[in-house]
Each structure stands twice: as structure tokens, then as C-alpha cells.
Amino acid sequence: MMPAAAIALIRAELEDATTGDLLHRPGWTAQRIAHVLAADGWTVTADDQTIGPETPAESH
């Protein structure tokens, strides 16, 4: 579970983003959020958990 402080920072950035940013530049909005978290002292790293192999759906 994410700490409430991190959620508050993410929510504030999403609320400040324009609809155009959210629709047409979601990557830029995500970078802004990551930057704000890092500037506030949060460590933003990739998750090292490996996802298992996918199995095809069975057809009936």
C-alpha cells in the first residue's frame, strides 16, 4: 500500500494537469508526478519482481 503522503502528491499533480495533458501527453504527466515524488524525497525505482510466463487462453 502506498503511503498517504505519496497519494496526496500524485493526486495534486493529476488535479493540476490539464485534460489535454492527461489525454494526449500521459507520459509527460507521469514524468511530472515522478519528478514531484523524487523532489519530495521519495525514491522512485523499477519493481524487480518478475512476472511469470503467460499461458494462452484455452479455447472451448
Helices and strands as residue ranges (DSSP letters): H 4-16, H 19-24, H 26-39
